[in-house]
Every structure is written in C-alpha cells, then in structure tokens.
Amino acid sequence: MAESVQQISPADPAAASATLFGSRTIRRMLAAFTHRDFRVQWIGACTSSIGTWTQLTAQNWLILSLTGSAFFLGLDGFLQQLPIMLFTLVGGVLADRRDRRQTLLMSQYLQMTTAIVLALLVYLGVVRIWHILALSFTAGLAQAFGGPAYQALIPSLVEDKRDLPNAVAFNSIQINIARVLGPLVFGATITAFAKRGFSDVQGMAACFLVNALSFSVVIYTLMSLRVKHIPPVNVQSMRDELRGGLTYVRRHSSLAALTVLAFATTFLGFAVLQFLSIFAQRVFHEGAGTYSQLLAFSGTGSVAGALVIAWLGKFKRMGTTVLVVQALYGGLIIAFATSRVMWVSEILLFLSGAALMVVVSTVMSLVQMIAPNEMRGRVMSIFMVAFRGGMPLGSLTSGYLAVTFGAPAVLAVNGGLLTLVAAYFLVRSHGVREV
C-alpha cells in the first residue's frame, strides 16, 4: 500500500494544479454569471434572440420565394435598420432619462405584435412583399428605442465593473448562439412541416410564431430584475442633452474613431450574412437546409470568437488587436466570395464569424468602458447609429450592386475595402491603437 502511495503521490500536485487552473479558467470565463440580474436577463435575451434569428432566416427565405430578388433582400435589411438611424439618438436620450427596463418592455411588446401579425398573414396566404417591409420597419422602430436602453442597462447588471468586458462578450455570445440555433430551428421546422404534407409557407408561419412566443420569456425576465432606476439629477431639454452626447463623443478621439470603425465593419462586412441565401440557392444550387447550415457555421464561429474575448476580458493593446483581426476578416470575406467548394466555404464562414465577433465584442467593450454611466445611453446610441446604421446602408448598396455584378463580386470588393479601412487606422490610429 505504501509503495502504491509513493507511486501516485508525485502526480498529485500536478493534478491539483491542473484542476485549480481549470477552475480558475472557468470562473474567469463565466465571471459575469456570478451576478444574479445578469444571469436572469441573459437567459431571457438569449431565448428572444433565438426566436428573432428563426424569424430573420425564415423572412429572408420568404422574400426570396416571393420575389427572387437580391434587391428586395437588401431593401428589407435596410428598412429593418432605417428607424435605428432615424430615432436611436432620441432613444439614447430617453435611456439616460427614464427607467431603462420599462423602455425595454415596451420595445418587446411591439416586436411581439409584429411577429404575430406576420405569422397570421403568412398562414392565411395573403402576405405581400409590402407587408413584410412595413413590419420590418415597425420592428426596427421598437429596436431604436429598446437598443440604447439595453446597452446602457448591461453595466447595471454586474456589480463589479471589472466584469463588464466579460458581460459584453457574453451578450455577444447569446446573440451568436441564436445565430446558430435560429437557422437550425428554421430548417428543422420547414423539414418537419414538409414531412407532414404542409407547404414551406406554413412552416415559415410557424417560425414567425416561435419568435412571437420567445418574447414572452424576455418580458418575464425583465420584470424579474432587481436593478433600480436612478432618475437623473439635472434634466435639460432633449436637444441640449442630445448635443451634449454628440459633443462628448466628438471630443474623445478614440470614441469617434471606434464609432467610425463600427460603421465600416457593418457597412462592408455584414453583407455576407445577407447574401447567404443567394449563395445557397444560386452558387451551390441547394435549398433551405443548406442555407440554414451556412448560417449555422457562421454563427458557431462567432460564438467561438466571443468566447475568446470573454476569456481574455480586459487585455493590453485591444485597439491594435481589433484592427489586425478586422483586416483578417476582410481577407476571409474575399476567400468566401471566390470559393465554390462547400466544405471550404463552411470553414471560411466559421473563421469569418469568429473574426467578426472578436472585432464587434472588443469595440463594444471599449466604448462601454470609456463612457460614463450618466452619458452611457447617449454614447451608446451614437455608437449604435453607426454600428446598426451601417447594416441597412450596406445591405441596400450591396443588394443594388449585386443585381448588376452578382453577389460574389460585391462581397469580394467589400472584403478588400474592409481590409483597407483597417490598414488606414493601423497607420493613422486616431486613438484606436492606444486603447
């Protein structure tokens, strides 16, 4: 017995050390989940995001089925984001003035209503393209006011501000878990309905209903939060508060540069997601299953990228890292646009998804950390106008050009321009390399 003990004892410190390292790694990666309000809201937000991505996937497939046009895909993306460009700055002022949780609740109720209406229109067989476009605009209007409130609420959900980068990263993770699961729910729903003799249209109606039901979960979690609203001490006119937010961002060169960088990322880099249905149908000559599979690879890569950022937390030279990874992201988009081999394209989508999320999570963490609490709603609204506003403008521009030049060519040009933007900031910095 003594001999056996002697043989295994030397290994014990190594095993204990490995166990301790693993425990510390897990605690570090899940730091934000030690905060009760963050856990509760993360579950609700993740559930709602899965429903949203189920609807977005079905909606893109529905538009392509109704019109067969890349332009209408781009137009729908534009109208989803147009209210964000028009009203998010106002939403940022309200997020600094009013109870952010109540603002979020109203946003969720309105989005739930649009999903129910679309499900009914599709189920009854009376849906037209203008119905989809109008409902997309309405849902975007709700997000214009709910988005700044949600972004400004996140720091209030973690008591220890050192965990804020981790919370921001896990917020990105829930969105990208949804990007994986949402398309899979869409594909599984369409397949299940087809096996039972139903049409794809009826399956898409079920997808929209799934989204409507998912909002009930996030509404419940919002009502369960313990965070309290602290009214602002000095309330100015909306115009003065809006001007104050714009002035603050303009005077902080790093905030202004990060905002410009966010716009370039979404304007040039998000078209690859918008055009995946076209690649599935016209490049690989496959159906809805392949489309959802391509989206899932991109989403899985994004989850992996966000997990890396969650583990790193706050690290040195975050700004330089963002620029290098963004240049890499541009190159991956070019490679995907030129690939005609399915497995190669899937790998490229995984890698590009990871690169995109490293950029997005890091930039958003930097902005959240720089902005003070009393200005956070306005600063984040300005950031969101750039970040979210780049999506519709990029979708509309890329969709229009794709009609003439084809989606692969447009994506290749976008990837090249994205790399050039990253190279510009690497050379000139404007405060990005220093943060």
MILUM-238125 format. One record per residue (C-alpha): x, y, z; residue number from 1. Coordinates in steps of 0.02 Angstrom, whole numbers. Example, Ala and Ser with C-alpha at 12.3 -4.5 7.8 and 13.67 -1.06 7.14 Angstrom:
2
+--------+--------+--------+-----+
:      x :      y :      z :   n :
+--------+--------+--------+-----+
:    615 :   -225 :    390 :   1 :
:    684 :    -53 :    357 :   2 :
+--------+--------+--------+-----+
% end
This chain:
435
+--------+--------+--------+-----+
:      x :      y :      z :   n :
+--------+--------+--------+-----+
:      0 :      0 :      0 :   1 :
:    141 :    120 :     45 :   2 :
:    225 :     83 :   -120 :   3 :
:     67 :    124 :   -213 :   4 :
:     50 :    288 :   -120 :   5 :
:    229 :    332 :   -162 :   6 :
:    197 :    299 :   -345 :   7 :
:     47 :    413 :   -361 :   8 :
:     95 :    550 :   -238 :   9 :
:    213 :    643 :   -356 :  10 :
:     71 :    658 :   -481 :  11 :
:    -48 :    734 :   -353 :  12 :
:     23 :    912 :   -357 :  13 :
:     15 :    914 :   -546 :  14 :
:   -164 :    851 :   -545 :  15 :
:   -213 :    977 :   -411 :  16 :
:   -128 :   1116 :   -509 :  17 :
:   -219 :   1067 :   -668 :  18 :
:   -385 :   1060 :   -575 :  19 :
:   -352 :   1231 :   -497 :  20 :
:   -305 :   1304 :   -666 :  21 :
:   -463 :   1233 :   -744 :  22 :
:   -572 :   1304 :   -604 :  23 :
:   -492 :   1475 :   -619 :  24 :
:   -514 :   1473 :   -808 :  25 :
:   -699 :   1430 :   -792 :  26 :
:   -725 :   1563 :   -658 :  27 :
:   -636 :   1691 :   -766 :  28 :
:   -737 :   1647 :   -919 :  29 :
:   -904 :   1648 :   -826 :  30 :
:   -869 :   1798 :   -715 :  31 :
:  -1025 :   1895 :   -768 :  32 :
:  -1137 :   1748 :   -722 :  33 :
:  -1094 :   1769 :   -538 :  34 :
:  -1212 :   1919 :   -543 :  35 :
:  -1395 :   1868 :   -524 :  36 :
:  -1475 :   2003 :   -632 :  37 :
:  -1355 :   1969 :   -774 :  38 :
:  -1394 :   1782 :   -769 :  39 :
:  -1581 :   1813 :   -772 :  40 :
:  -1576 :   1939 :   -913 :  41 :
:  -1452 :   1836 :  -1015 :  42 :
:  -1571 :   1687 :  -1017 :  43 :
:  -1715 :   1796 :  -1075 :  44 :
:  -1613 :   1888 :  -1205 :  45 :
:  -1541 :   1726 :  -1274 :  46 :
:  -1714 :   1647 :  -1291 :  47 :
:  -1781 :   1801 :  -1379 :  48 :
:  -1629 :   1809 :  -1494 :  49 :
:  -1656 :   1628 :  -1548 :  50 :
:  -1834 :   1673 :  -1595 :  51 :
:  -1776 :   1828 :  -1686 :  52 :
:  -1648 :   1732 :  -1790 :  53 :
:  -1777 :   1598 :  -1828 :  54 :
:  -1888 :   1735 :  -1899 :  55 :
:  -1748 :   1825 :  -1991 :  56 :
:  -1696 :   1665 :  -2078 :  57 :
:  -1875 :   1622 :  -2125 :  58 :
:  -1908 :   1800 :  -2179 :  59 :
:  -1758 :   1805 :  -2297 :  60 :
:  -1813 :   1639 :  -2372 :  61 :
:  -1992 :   1703 :  -2389 :  62 :
:  -1936 :   1861 :  -2477 :  63 :
:  -1828 :   1762 :  -2597 :  64 :
:  -1975 :   1644 :  -2630 :  65 :
:  -2095 :   1788 :  -2663 :  66 :
:  -1982 :   1899 :  -2768 :  67 :
:  -1825 :   1803 :  -2818 :  68 :
:  -1733 :   1970 :  -2800 :  69 :
:  -1573 :   2012 :  -2708 :  70 :
:  -1631 :   2194 :  -2710 :  71 :
:  -1783 :   2156 :  -2600 :  72 :
:  -1672 :   2060 :  -2480 :  73 :
:  -1564 :   2215 :  -2466 :  74 :
:  -1716 :   2330 :  -2454 :  75 :
:  -1788 :   2227 :  -2311 :  76 :
:  -1623 :   2237 :  -2218 :  77 :
:  -1621 :   2424 :  -2250 :  78 :
:  -1797 :   2450 :  -2181 :  79 :
:  -1759 :   2345 :  -2027 :  80 :
:  -1618 :   2463 :  -1983 :  81 :
:  -1683 :   2630 :  -2051 :  82 :
:  -1778 :   2676 :  -1891 :  83 :
:  -1618 :   2644 :  -1794 :  84 :
:  -1530 :   2777 :  -1896 :  85 :
:  -1676 :   2897 :  -1877 :  86 :
:  -1728 :   2876 :  -1695 :  87 :
:  -1589 :   2791 :  -1596 :  88 :
:  -1512 :   2957 :  -1541 :  89 :
:  -1680 :   3005 :  -1466 :  90 :
:  -1686 :   2832 :  -1388 :  91 :
:  -1516 :   2865 :  -1309 :  92 :
:  -1577 :   3024 :  -1225 :  93 :
:  -1730 :   2931 :  -1158 :  94 :
:  -1616 :   2790 :  -1095 :  95 :
:  -1523 :   2918 :   -987 :  96 :
:  -1686 :   2997 :   -927 :  97 :
:  -1810 :   2856 :   -898 :  98 :
:  -1819 :   2683 :   -825 :  99 :
:  -1721 :   2578 :   -949 : 100 :
:  -1815 :   2420 :   -902 : 101 :
:  -1985 :   2496 :   -939 : 102 :
:  -1923 :   2560 :  -1108 : 103 :
:  -1863 :   2385 :  -1148 : 104 :
:  -2030 :   2308 :  -1103 : 105 :
:  -2124 :   2421 :  -1223 : 106 :
:  -2000 :   2376 :  -1359 : 107 :
:  -2027 :   2190 :  -1331 : 108 :
:  -2217 :   2205 :  -1336 : 109 :
:  -2211 :   2296 :  -1502 : 110 :
:  -2092 :   2170 :  -1581 : 111 :
:  -2200 :   2027 :  -1520 : 112 :
:  -2350 :   2106 :  -1605 : 113 :
:  -2261 :   2121 :  -1773 : 114 :
:  -2211 :   1937 :  -1767 : 115 :
:  -2391 :   1883 :  -1730 : 116 :
:  -2459 :   1989 :  -1873 : 117 :
:  -2332 :   1918 :  -1997 : 118 :
:  -2371 :   1740 :  -1941 : 119 :
:  -2557 :   1769 :  -1972 : 120 :
:  -2528 :   1848 :  -2143 : 121 :
:  -2419 :   1703 :  -2200 : 122 :
:  -2533 :   1569 :  -2127 : 123 :
:  -2686 :   1645 :  -2214 : 124 :
:  -2591 :   1654 :  -2378 : 125 :
:  -2618 :   1840 :  -2402 : 126 :
:  -2442 :   1903 :  -2368 : 127 :
:  -2365 :   2025 :  -2493 : 128 :
:  -2191 :   2096 :  -2500 : 129 :
:  -2251 :   2266 :  -2438 : 130 :
:  -2323 :   2183 :  -2282 : 131 :
:  -2151 :   2112 :  -2241 : 132 :
:  -2064 :   2277 :  -2273 : 133 :
:  -2187 :   2376 :  -2166 : 134 :
:  -2174 :   2254 :  -2021 : 135 :
:  -1983 :   2257 :  -2033 : 136 :
:  -1987 :   2446 :  -2017 : 137 :
:  -2104 :   2435 :  -1866 : 138 :
:  -1993 :   2308 :  -1778 : 139 :
:  -1843 :   2419 :  -1813 : 140 :
:  -1935 :   2565 :  -1735 : 141 :
:  -1955 :   2466 :  -1574 : 142 :
:  -1770 :   2421 :  -1576 : 143 :
:  -1721 :   2603 :  -1600 : 144 :
:  -1785 :   2641 :  -1425 : 145 :
:  -1752 :   2472 :  -1344 : 146 :
:  -1573 :   2455 :  -1407 : 147 :
:  -1493 :   2603 :  -1315 : 148 :
:  -1590 :   2558 :  -1158 : 149 :
:  -1524 :   2379 :  -1164 : 150 :
:  -1344 :   2428 :  -1197 : 151 :
:  -1350 :   2558 :  -1058 : 152 :
:  -1429 :   2431 :   -940 : 153 :
:  -1293 :   2299 :   -958 : 154 :
:  -1166 :   2384 :   -841 : 155 :
:  -1302 :   2396 :   -707 : 156 :
:  -1323 :   2207 :   -709 : 157 :
:  -1145 :   2175 :   -645 : 158 :
:  -1093 :   2247 :   -477 : 159 :
:   -907 :   2227 :   -511 : 160 :
:   -862 :   2335 :   -661 : 161 :
:   -708 :   2230 :   -692 : 162 :
:   -830 :   2100 :   -758 : 163 :
:   -904 :   2220 :   -886 : 164 :
:   -799 :   2161 :  -1035 : 165 :
:   -849 :   1983 :   -991 : 166 :
:  -1033 :   2035 :   -985 : 167 :
:  -1020 :   2123 :  -1153 : 168 :
:   -936 :   1970 :  -1228 : 169 :
:  -1072 :   1853 :  -1162 : 170 :
:  -1204 :   1970 :  -1230 : 171 :
:  -1123 :   1944 :  -1399 : 172 :
:  -1117 :   1757 :  -1366 : 173 :
:  -1304 :   1745 :  -1337 : 174 :
:  -1335 :   1835 :  -1500 : 175 :
:  -1223 :   1714 :  -1591 : 176 :
:  -1289 :   1561 :  -1505 : 177 :
:  -1453 :   1622 :  -1579 : 178 :
:  -1369 :   1640 :  -1749 : 179 :
:  -1327 :   1455 :  -1738 : 180 :
:  -1489 :   1389 :  -1663 : 181 :
:  -1611 :   1507 :  -1751 : 182 :
:  -1569 :   1447 :  -1928 : 183 :
:  -1569 :   1267 :  -1865 : 184 :
:  -1743 :   1292 :  -1790 : 185 :
:  -1797 :   1364 :  -1958 : 186 :
:  -1727 :   1216 :  -2054 : 187 :
:  -1799 :   1089 :  -1933 : 188 :
:  -1970 :   1172 :  -1937 : 189 :
:  -1977 :   1178 :  -2127 : 190 :
:  -1923 :    996 :  -2137 : 191 :
:  -2047 :    938 :  -2005 : 192 :
:  -2192 :   1027 :  -2090 : 193 :
:  -2141 :    958 :  -2261 : 194 :
:  -2140 :    778 :  -2193 : 195 :
:  -2318 :    804 :  -2134 : 196 :
:  -2376 :    865 :  -2303 : 197 :
:  -2377 :   1051 :  -2263 : 198 :
:  -2302 :   1184 :  -2375 : 199 :
:  -2145 :   1286 :  -2341 : 200 :
:  -2257 :   1438 :  -2318 : 201 :
:  -2348 :   1357 :  -2173 : 202 :
:  -2181 :   1308 :  -2098 : 203 :
:  -2123 :   1488 :  -2110 : 204 :
:  -2282 :   1546 :  -2022 : 205 :
:  -2236 :   1429 :  -1879 : 206 :
:  -2062 :   1507 :  -1872 : 207 :
:  -2138 :   1680 :  -1851 : 208 :
:  -2249 :   1613 :  -1712 : 209 :
:  -2096 :   1540 :  -1625 : 210 :
:  -2021 :   1714 :  -1624 : 211 :
:  -2180 :   1790 :  -1552 : 212 :
:  -2180 :   1662 :  -1410 : 213 :
:  -1996 :   1693 :  -1372 : 214 :
:  -2034 :   1873 :  -1324 : 215 :
:  -2138 :   1813 :  -1177 : 216 :
:  -1980 :   1742 :  -1097 : 217 :
:  -1880 :   1904 :  -1107 : 218 :
:  -2030 :   2003 :  -1045 : 219 :
:  -2038 :   1889 :   -892 : 220 :
:  -1851 :   1907 :   -857 : 221 :
:  -1858 :   2096 :   -873 : 222 :
:  -1996 :   2100 :   -743 : 223 :
:  -1887 :   1992 :   -629 : 224 :
:  -1737 :   2110 :   -624 : 225 :
:  -1693 :   2192 :   -459 : 226 :
:  -1599 :   2338 :   -534 : 227 :
:  -1673 :   2506 :   -483 : 228 :
:  -1695 :   2660 :   -590 : 229 :
:  -1597 :   2812 :   -529 : 230 :
:  -1676 :   2972 :   -601 : 231 :
:  -1553 :   3098 :   -673 : 232 :
:  -1513 :   3249 :   -563 : 233 :
:  -1506 :   3382 :   -698 : 234 :
:  -1629 :   3361 :   -840 : 235 :
:  -1604 :   3475 :   -988 : 236 :
:  -1703 :   3491 :  -1147 : 237 :
:  -1690 :   3342 :  -1264 : 238 :
:  -1599 :   3449 :  -1391 : 239 :
:  -1467 :   3504 :  -1264 : 240 :
:  -1442 :   3327 :  -1198 : 241 :
:  -1425 :   3260 :  -1374 : 242 :
:  -1299 :   3395 :  -1416 : 243 :
:  -1205 :   3354 :  -1256 : 244 :
:  -1188 :   3172 :  -1307 : 245 :
:  -1127 :   3216 :  -1481 : 246 :
:  -1002 :   3340 :  -1410 : 247 :
:   -936 :   3212 :  -1286 : 248 :
:   -904 :   3084 :  -1423 : 249 :
:   -827 :   3212 :  -1539 : 250 :
:   -705 :   3272 :  -1406 : 251 :
:   -646 :   3096 :  -1366 : 252 :
:   -549 :   3046 :  -1521 : 253 :
:   -546 :   2862 :  -1475 : 254 :
:   -736 :   2856 :  -1459 : 255 :
:   -759 :   2945 :  -1625 : 256 :
:   -634 :   2828 :  -1712 : 257 :
:   -713 :   2671 :  -1637 : 258 :
:   -883 :   2731 :  -1696 : 259 :
:   -818 :   2755 :  -1874 : 260 :
:   -736 :   2585 :  -1866 : 261 :
:   -901 :   2505 :  -1812 : 262 :
:   -992 :   2585 :  -1959 : 263 :
:   -863 :   2521 :  -2083 : 264 :
:   -873 :   2345 :  -2009 : 265 :
:  -1061 :   2331 :  -2028 : 266 :
:  -1075 :   2427 :  -2193 : 267 :
:   -947 :   2317 :  -2279 : 268 :
:   -942 :   2158 :  -2176 : 269 :
:  -1123 :   2109 :  -2142 : 270 :
:  -1175 :   2087 :  -2324 : 271 :
:  -1102 :   1911 :  -2318 : 272 :
:  -1243 :   1861 :  -2199 : 273 :
:  -1374 :   1948 :  -2305 : 274 :
:  -1320 :   1852 :  -2461 : 275 :
:  -1303 :   1677 :  -2389 : 276 :
:  -1475 :   1629 :  -2456 : 277 :
:  -1415 :   1679 :  -2630 : 278 :
:  -1256 :   1576 :  -2612 : 279 :
:  -1357 :   1425 :  -2554 : 280 :
:  -1479 :   1438 :  -2699 : 281 :
:  -1378 :   1505 :  -2845 : 282 :
:  -1196 :   1462 :  -2809 : 283 :
:  -1215 :   1291 :  -2728 : 284 :
:  -1387 :   1255 :  -2805 : 285 :
:  -1461 :   1192 :  -2641 : 286 :
:  -1615 :   1230 :  -2535 : 287 :
:  -1666 :   1294 :  -2364 : 288 :
:  -1568 :   1160 :  -2271 : 289 :
:  -1403 :   1217 :  -2346 : 290 :
:  -1447 :   1399 :  -2312 : 291 :
:  -1476 :   1363 :  -2127 : 292 :
:  -1317 :   1259 :  -2122 : 293 :
:  -1212 :   1403 :  -2191 : 294 :
:  -1287 :   1521 :  -2063 : 295 :
:  -1250 :   1395 :  -1926 : 296 :
:  -1065 :   1385 :  -1973 : 297 :
:  -1052 :   1574 :  -1968 : 298 :
:  -1143 :   1582 :  -1802 : 299 :
:  -1037 :   1444 :  -1725 : 300 :
:   -880 :   1539 :  -1773 : 301 :
:   -950 :   1695 :  -1692 : 302 :
:   -983 :   1602 :  -1530 : 303 :
:   -803 :   1540 :  -1531 : 304 :
:   -737 :   1716 :  -1560 : 305 :
:   -844 :   1788 :  -1421 : 306 :
:   -787 :   1650 :  -1301 : 307 :
:   -607 :   1701 :  -1334 : 308 :
:   -649 :   1882 :  -1291 : 309 :
:   -744 :   1826 :  -1135 : 310 :
:   -591 :   1729 :  -1076 : 311 :
:   -471 :   1871 :  -1113 : 312 :
:   -577 :   2004 :  -1027 : 313 :
:   -484 :   2168 :  -1025 : 314 :
:   -314 :   2147 :  -1106 : 315 :
:   -173 :   2256 :  -1170 : 316 :
:   -173 :   2329 :  -1346 : 317 :
:   -357 :   2292 :  -1375 : 318 :
:   -365 :   2427 :  -1510 : 319 :
:   -221 :   2357 :  -1612 : 320 :
:   -294 :   2182 :  -1597 : 321 :
:   -460 :   2244 :  -1666 : 322 :
:   -377 :   2319 :  -1819 : 323 :
:   -272 :   2166 :  -1859 : 324 :
:   -421 :   2049 :  -1842 : 325 :
:   -530 :   2163 :  -1948 : 326 :
:   -400 :   2158 :  -2088 : 327 :
:   -404 :   1968 :  -2074 : 328 :
:   -595 :   1971 :  -2081 : 329 :
:   -588 :   2065 :  -2246 : 330 :
:   -473 :   1933 :  -2318 : 331 :
:   -588 :   1793 :  -2262 : 332 :
:   -736 :   1877 :  -2347 : 333 :
:   -638 :   1884 :  -2510 : 334 :
:   -594 :   1700 :  -2494 : 335 :
:   -776 :   1652 :  -2461 : 336 :
:   -837 :   1754 :  -2609 : 337 :
:   -721 :   1660 :  -2726 : 338 :
:   -744 :   1485 :  -2653 : 339 :
:   -854 :   1359 :  -2745 : 340 :
:   -817 :   1209 :  -2633 : 341 :
:   -946 :   1184 :  -2496 : 342 :
:   -832 :   1123 :  -2356 : 343 :
:   -706 :   1260 :  -2392 : 344 :
:   -844 :   1390 :  -2386 : 345 :
:   -907 :   1320 :  -2220 : 346 :
:   -733 :   1333 :  -2143 : 347 :
:   -715 :   1511 :  -2208 : 348 :
:   -884 :   1557 :  -2135 : 349 :
:   -832 :   1486 :  -1966 : 350 :
:   -669 :   1585 :  -1967 : 351 :
:   -750 :   1745 :  -2030 : 352 :
:   -885 :   1730 :  -1897 : 353 :
:   -751 :   1715 :  -1762 : 354 :
:   -655 :   1864 :  -1831 : 355 :
:   -812 :   1971 :  -1843 : 356 :
:   -859 :   1936 :  -1662 : 357 :
:   -685 :   1974 :  -1597 : 358 :
:   -698 :   2144 :  -1682 : 359 :
:   -877 :   2181 :  -1628 : 360 :
:   -858 :   2123 :  -1447 : 361 :
:   -694 :   2213 :  -1420 : 362 :
:   -751 :   2377 :  -1497 : 363 :
:   -913 :   2374 :  -1397 : 364 :
:   -819 :   2333 :  -1235 : 365 :
:   -702 :   2479 :  -1265 : 366 :
:   -846 :   2600 :  -1293 : 367 :
:   -939 :   2537 :  -1138 : 368 :
:   -784 :   2556 :  -1030 : 369 :
:   -743 :   2732 :  -1092 : 370 :
:   -921 :   2802 :  -1075 : 371 :
:   -975 :   2865 :   -901 : 372 :
:  -1141 :   2800 :   -832 : 373 :
:  -1232 :   2967 :   -843 : 374 :
:  -1186 :   2981 :  -1028 : 375 :
:  -1191 :   2796 :  -1073 : 376 :
:  -1364 :   2797 :  -1153 : 377 :
:  -1317 :   2939 :  -1270 : 378 :
:  -1142 :   2874 :  -1308 : 379 :
:  -1210 :   2700 :  -1345 : 380 :
:  -1350 :   2773 :  -1453 : 381 :
:  -1222 :   2865 :  -1559 : 382 :
:  -1120 :   2706 :  -1572 : 383 :
:  -1275 :   2606 :  -1618 : 384 :
:  -1323 :   2729 :  -1755 : 385 :
:  -1155 :   2693 :  -1833 : 386 :
:  -1149 :   2508 :  -1794 : 387 :
:  -1330 :   2466 :  -1836 : 388 :
:  -1346 :   2601 :  -1968 : 389 :
:  -1207 :   2526 :  -2069 : 390 :
:  -1310 :   2368 :  -2091 : 391 :
:  -1457 :   2440 :  -2190 : 392 :
:  -1349 :   2556 :  -2293 : 393 :
:  -1231 :   2414 :  -2331 : 394 :
:  -1374 :   2294 :  -2368 : 395 :
:  -1460 :   2417 :  -2484 : 396 :
:  -1299 :   2463 :  -2575 : 397 :
:  -1236 :   2285 :  -2590 : 398 :
:  -1409 :   2221 :  -2641 : 399 :
:  -1422 :   2351 :  -2778 : 400 :
:  -1247 :   2316 :  -2844 : 401 :
:  -1274 :   2127 :  -2834 : 402 :
:  -1415 :   2140 :  -2962 : 403 :
:  -1287 :   2201 :  -3090 : 404 :
:  -1122 :   2124 :  -3038 : 405 :
:  -1177 :   1971 :  -2937 : 406 :
:  -1166 :   1938 :  -2750 : 407 :
:   -992 :   1854 :  -2754 : 408 :
:   -911 :   2002 :  -2842 : 409 :
:   -990 :   2128 :  -2723 : 410 :
:   -933 :   2029 :  -2570 : 411 :
:   -755 :   2019 :  -2637 : 412 :
:   -748 :   2209 :  -2659 : 413 :
:   -821 :   2235 :  -2485 : 414 :
:   -689 :   2123 :  -2408 : 415 :
:   -550 :   2219 :  -2495 : 416 :
:   -618 :   2386 :  -2435 : 417 :
:   -636 :   2321 :  -2257 : 418 :
:   -453 :   2272 :  -2256 : 419 :
:   -405 :   2446 :  -2320 : 420 :
:   -504 :   2529 :  -2180 : 421 :
:   -411 :   2425 :  -2050 : 422 :
:   -245 :   2469 :  -2132 : 423 :
:   -288 :   2655 :  -2125 : 424 :
:   -320 :   2652 :  -1938 : 425 :
:   -164 :   2546 :  -1909 : 426 :
:    -63 :   2685 :  -1992 : 427 :
:   -156 :   2841 :  -1931 : 428 :
:   -230 :   2769 :  -1769 : 429 :
:   -343 :   2918 :  -1717 : 430 :
:   -334 :   2848 :  -1541 : 431 :
:   -382 :   2668 :  -1584 : 432 :
:   -209 :   2590 :  -1563 : 433 :
:   -189 :   2673 :  -1393 : 434 :
:   -343 :   2596 :  -1309 : 435 :
+--------+--------+--------+-----+
% end
